[in-house]
Amino acid sequence: MKVAEQIRKKIKSIPESQPFGYADLGIAPGDFFTAAKALERLQKKGKIKKVSKGIFYKPEISIFGAMPPDYDVILKNYLYQNGKRVGYVTGSVLYNQLNLSTQMAFRTKIATNRKRKKIDISWLKTDSVKAYTTITDENYRLLEILDAIKDIKLISDTPVGKAVRILMPKIKLFAKKDIENLMQYALQYPPRVRALLGAIIENIFGNKYDIFQLKNSLNPSTIFKLGIKNTDLPTIQNWNIK
């Protein structure tokens, strides 16, 4: 089967508005040039539209004209690679989802393990940052919490003490293994994250968990000025937090 025919047949099976790339078309590396020409011809005929470099979609035609692509699917393409999660949404959008902020973000920040790139398509505009550790479907929720702790002073419409009070019930719901993993991942984050997480875990669980590694990873002479009061988190004095 010729490459152009293979592409037309594959595209026919893809739902309208759903973005797709070369990987979805099953194109062999040696056929990329031929495939690019075939896709270019389909664009000129209006059969497909280009979303960004290497990403296309079949437009759904309504009475108002061609409908835009499914932006959730576009975003998912950047969060997964070959079926494996390589990124997650962080920053202001995440903090809004965690009820830490009421502000709406104009740009979506993505923490990722893959090559960082921007998306700038209609209202979907993203920036990317390097993740602190390898991202999986099993750990990204824990990394979200660590990101929130890392940026806790930057959440402009929520005082730090209030943000801590919002995060504590969420952490309390984690399973034992998740808490242990949370502490391990925190070792790859800045010292202030380790200190605040240690204080939160000690406050919630007492001596249920071994927090020695977190405590031992900190410089005992470093003071973390986070603007938290004892009434918000009674254990801060054990972690040099003010």
C-alpha positions as CSV (number, residue, x, y, z in Angstrom):
1,M,0.0,0.0,0.0
2,K,1.3,3.4,-1.0
3,V,2.1,5.9,1.8
4,A,-0.5,8.4,0.7
5,E,-3.2,5.7,0.5
6,Q,-2.2,4.4,3.9
7,I,-2.5,7.9,5.4
8,R,-6.0,8.5,3.8
9,K,-7.2,5.2,5.1
10,K,-5.9,5.9,8.6
11,I,-7.2,9.4,8.8
12,K,-10.7,8.2,7.8
13,S,-10.8,6.2,11.0
14,I,-9.8,9.1,13.2
15,P,-12.8,11.0,14.8
16,E,-13.4,14.6,13.7
17,S,-11.8,17.3,15.9
18,Q,-9.4,14.7,17.4
19,P,-5.7,15.8,16.9
20,F,-3.3,13.2,15.5
21,G,0.4,13.1,14.6
22,Y,2.8,10.9,12.6
23,A,2.8,8.2,15.3
24,D,-1.0,7.8,15.1
25,L,-0.7,7.2,11.3
26,G,1.8,4.4,11.7
27,I,4.4,6.1,9.4
28,A,7.8,4.4,9.2
29,P,10.7,6.9,9.7
30,G,11.9,6.3,6.2
31,D,8.5,7.5,4.8
32,F,8.3,10.8,6.8
33,F,9.1,13.0,3.8
34,T,6.5,11.3,1.6
35,A,4.0,11.4,4.4
36,A,4.6,15.1,4.9
37,K,3.9,15.8,1.2
38,A,0.7,13.7,1.4
39,L,-0.5,15.6,4.5
40,E,0.3,18.9,2.8
41,R,-1.9,17.9,-0.1
42,L,-4.8,17.0,2.3
43,Q,-4.4,20.4,4.0
44,K,-4.7,22.2,0.7
45,K,-7.9,20.2,-0.1
46,G,-9.3,21.2,3.3
47,K,-9.5,17.6,4.5
48,I,-7.3,18.2,7.5
49,K,-6.0,21.3,9.3
50,K,-2.7,21.8,11.0
51,V,-2.7,22.4,14.8
52,S,1.1,22.8,15.3
53,K,4.2,21.2,13.9
54,G,3.5,17.5,13.2
55,I,-0.1,17.7,14.7
56,F,-3.3,17.8,12.6
57,Y,-7.0,17.2,12.9
58,K,-10.0,16.6,10.7
59,P,-12.3,19.6,11.1
60,E,-15.9,19.0,12.0
61,I,-18.1,21.2,9.8
62,S,-21.0,22.9,11.5
63,I,-23.4,25.6,10.2
64,F,-20.8,28.1,11.6
65,G,-18.0,26.6,9.6
66,A,-15.0,24.4,10.7
67,M,-15.0,23.6,14.4
68,P,-11.7,23.9,16.4
69,P,-9.8,20.8,17.5
70,D,-10.3,19.1,20.8
71,Y,-7.9,21.1,23.1
72,D,-8.1,18.5,25.9
73,V,-6.7,15.9,23.5
74,I,-4.0,18.3,22.3
75,L,-2.9,18.8,25.9
76,K,-3.0,15.1,26.6
77,N,-0.6,14.6,23.6
78,Y,2.0,16.6,25.6
79,L,1.3,14.8,28.9
80,Y,1.8,11.4,27.4
81,Q,4.4,9.8,25.1
82,N,4.0,6.4,23.6
83,G,1.2,5.7,26.1
84,K,3.3,6.7,29.1
85,R,2.8,9.8,31.2
86,V,5.7,12.2,30.9
87,G,4.0,15.4,32.2
88,Y,1.4,16.9,34.4
89,V,-0.3,20.4,34.8
90,T,1.3,22.5,37.5
91,G,1.4,26.2,38.4
92,S,-1.7,28.4,38.7
93,V,-4.1,26.0,36.9
94,L,-3.1,23.2,39.4
95,Y,-3.4,25.5,42.4
96,N,-6.9,26.6,41.3
97,Q,-7.8,22.9,41.0
98,L,-6.5,22.3,44.6
99,N,-8.6,25.2,45.9
100,L,-5.5,27.0,46.8
101,S,-6.3,29.9,44.5
102,T,-9.3,31.5,42.8
103,Q,-7.2,33.1,40.1
104,M,-7.7,31.9,36.5
105,A,-4.5,31.4,34.5
106,F,-4.1,32.6,30.9
107,R,-1.3,30.1,30.4
108,T,-1.0,26.5,31.5
109,K,2.3,25.3,33.0
110,I,3.4,21.8,32.3
111,A,6.0,19.9,34.3
112,T,7.6,17.3,32.0
113,N,10.3,14.8,31.4
114,R,10.3,15.2,27.7
115,K,11.8,17.9,25.5
116,R,10.2,21.2,26.6
117,K,8.1,23.1,24.1
118,K,5.3,25.6,24.1
119,I,1.7,25.2,22.8
120,D,0.2,28.4,21.4
121,I,-3.1,27.5,19.8
122,S,-6.1,29.7,20.2
123,W,-6.9,29.8,24.0
124,L,-4.5,26.9,24.8
125,K,-1.2,28.4,25.6
126,T,1.4,26.6,27.6
127,D,4.8,26.9,29.1
128,S,6.8,23.9,30.3
129,V,9.3,23.3,33.1
130,K,11.6,20.4,33.9
131,A,10.1,18.0,36.4
132,Y,12.1,17.2,39.6
133,T,11.8,13.5,39.1
134,T,10.5,10.9,36.6
135,I,6.8,11.3,36.2
136,T,4.4,8.3,36.1
137,D,0.6,7.8,36.4
138,E,1.2,6.5,39.9
139,N,3.2,9.5,41.3
140,Y,2.1,12.7,39.5
141,R,-0.6,13.5,42.2
142,L,2.2,13.4,44.8
143,L,4.3,15.7,42.7
144,E,1.4,18.1,42.4
145,I,1.4,18.4,46.2
146,L,5.1,19.0,46.3
147,D,4.8,21.7,43.6
148,A,2.2,23.4,45.7
149,I,4.4,23.3,48.7
150,K,7.4,24.6,46.6
151,D,5.3,27.6,45.4
152,I,3.3,28.2,48.5
153,K,4.6,31.8,48.9
154,L,3.8,32.6,45.3
155,I,0.1,31.8,45.5
156,S,-0.9,35.5,45.6
157,D,-4.5,35.3,46.8
158,T,-4.0,32.8,49.6
159,P,-1.9,33.4,52.7
160,V,0.7,30.7,53.4
161,G,-1.0,29.6,56.6
162,K,-4.3,29.2,54.9
163,A,-2.7,27.2,52.1
164,V,-1.1,24.9,54.6
165,R,-4.5,24.3,56.2
166,I,-6.0,23.5,52.8
167,L,-3.2,21.0,51.9
168,M,-3.1,19.1,55.2
169,P,-6.4,17.3,54.8
170,K,-5.4,16.3,51.3
171,I,-2.2,14.8,52.5
172,K,-4.0,13.1,55.4
173,L,-6.0,11.1,52.9
174,F,-2.9,9.6,51.2
175,A,-2.2,5.9,51.8
176,K,0.8,4.9,53.9
177,K,2.8,4.0,50.8
178,D,2.0,7.4,49.2
179,I,3.2,9.3,52.3
180,E,6.5,7.3,52.2
181,N,6.9,8.0,48.5
182,L,6.0,11.7,49.1
183,M,8.9,12.0,51.5
184,Q,11.3,10.3,49.1
185,Y,10.3,12.5,46.1
186,A,10.7,15.6,48.4
187,L,14.4,14.8,48.7
188,Q,14.7,15.9,45.1
189,Y,13.0,19.2,45.8
190,P,14.5,22.4,47.4
191,P,15.2,22.4,51.2
192,R,12.2,24.6,52.0
193,V,9.9,21.9,50.5
194,R,11.5,19.2,52.6
195,A,11.2,21.3,55.8
196,L,7.6,22.2,55.3
197,L,6.5,18.7,54.2
198,G,8.3,17.3,57.3
199,A,6.5,19.8,59.6
200,I,3.1,18.9,58.0
201,I,3.6,15.2,58.2
202,E,4.8,15.5,61.8
203,N,1.8,17.6,62.7
204,I,-0.7,15.2,61.1
205,F,0.8,11.9,62.0
206,G,3.0,12.5,65.0
207,N,5.8,9.8,65.0
208,K,3.9,7.4,62.8
209,Y,6.4,8.0,59.9
210,D,10.2,8.0,59.9
211,I,11.0,11.6,59.1
212,F,14.7,11.3,59.9
213,Q,15.9,11.3,56.3
214,L,14.0,14.5,55.6
215,K,15.3,16.2,58.8
216,N,18.9,14.9,58.1
217,S,18.8,16.4,54.6
218,L,18.5,19.9,55.9
219,N,21.2,22.3,57.1
220,P,20.4,22.7,60.8
221,S,21.5,26.4,60.7
222,T,19.1,27.3,57.8
223,I,16.0,29.2,58.8
224,F,13.0,29.0,56.3
225,K,11.1,32.3,56.3
226,L,7.7,31.2,55.0
227,G,5.4,33.4,57.1
228,I,3.7,30.6,59.0
229,K,2.4,30.9,62.5
230,N,2.5,28.3,65.2
231,T,-1.3,28.4,65.3
232,D,-1.3,27.3,61.7
233,L,1.3,24.6,62.1
234,P,2.5,23.9,65.6
235,T,5.5,21.7,64.5
236,I,7.3,24.5,62.6
237,Q,9.7,25.1,65.4
238,N,11.1,21.6,64.9
239,W,12.0,22.5,61.3
240,N,13.4,26.0,61.6
241,I,10.3,27.5,59.9
242,K,9.1,31.0,60.6
